[in-house]
Amino acid sequence: MNIIAAAPHLNRKNWTGDNPEGTEPCICCGRPVRIDRPHREVALGKGGSAFLAFDTITDEIENRSDFVGCFTIGPYCARRVPARFVQLVND
């Protein structure tokens, strides 16, 4: 499985949970990310301490207890994460 330890520069202290309508907070910095246009997501595993490459995610991995899920990541933070762990979502 392709995983990388979550980078130490990730700063979750700015997570407010109070974002404008039509946005979700960036998993790294907490800034609002518009979800009504193409945006990026990352998948977290190992209890949130590792990124998962999207091409390795299967039903088996999603059903494991240490799979956390897919989360929105802002454009600036996405540049600091290796590209193979970031997926563009066109919802």
C-alpha positions in Angstrom: 0.0 0.0 0.0 1.4 3.5 -0.9 1.3 5.6 2.2 3.3 8.5 3.5 3.5 9.7 7.1 1.5 12.9 7.5 3.8 15.8 7.1 4.6 17.8 10.3 3.8 21.1 8.6 0.1 20.2 8.7 -1.5 22.7 11.1 -5.0 21.7 12.3 -5.1 24.3 15.1 -7.0 26.7 12.7 -9.9 24.3 12.3 -13.0 26.2 13.3 -15.8 24.1 12.0 -17.7 27.4 11.3 -17.3 27.9 7.5 -19.4 29.9 5.0 -22.1 28.0 3.2 -20.9 26.0 0.2 -17.5 25.4 1.7 -15.7 22.8 3.8 -12.6 23.3 5.9 -9.2 22.3 4.6 -8.1 19.2 6.6 -4.6 20.8 7.0 -5.2 24.5 7.9 -8.9 24.8 8.4 -9.4 27.6 5.8 -12.7 27.3 3.8 -12.5 25.5 0.5 -15.3 26.0 -2.1 -16.9 22.7 -2.9 -19.2 24.0 -5.6 -16.4 23.9 -8.2 -13.5 21.5 -8.7 -11.5 21.0 -5.5 -9.0 18.6 -4.1 -9.3 15.8 -1.6 -6.9 13.5 0.3 -7.6 10.1 1.8 -6.4 9.5 5.4 -5.5 6.1 6.8 -3.7 4.7 9.9 -6.0 6.6 12.2 -5.3 9.9 10.4 -1.5 9.7 10.6 -0.9 8.8 6.9 -2.1 9.7 3.4 -3.3 7.0 1.1 -2.8 7.0 -2.6 -6.2 7.0 -4.3 -5.3 4.3 -6.8 -4.7 1.9 -3.8 -8.1 2.5 -2.1 -10.3 -0.6 -2.4 -13.4 -1.8 -0.6 -11.1 -3.8 1.6 -9.2 -0.7 2.7 -12.3 1.3 3.2 -13.7 -1.3 5.6 -10.6 -1.4 7.8 -10.9 0.2 11.2 -7.9 2.5 10.6 -9.3 4.0 7.4 -10.5 7.6 8.3 -11.9 8.8 5.0 -11.6 11.4 2.3 -11.3 15.0 3.2 -11.1 18.4 1.4 -7.7 20.0 1.1 -7.1 23.6 0.0 -5.0 24.5 -3.0 -2.0 25.8 -1.0 -1.9 22.8 1.3 -2.3 20.4 -1.7 0.9 21.8 -3.2 2.7 20.7 -0.1 1.5 17.1 -0.3 2.9 14.7 -2.9 0.7 14.7 -6.0 -0.1 10.9 -5.9 -2.0 11.5 -2.6 -4.2 14.3 -4.0 -7.3 13.8 -6.1 -9.2 16.5 -8.1 -12.9 16.2 -7.5 -15.4 17.8 -10.0 -18.6 17.6 -8.1 
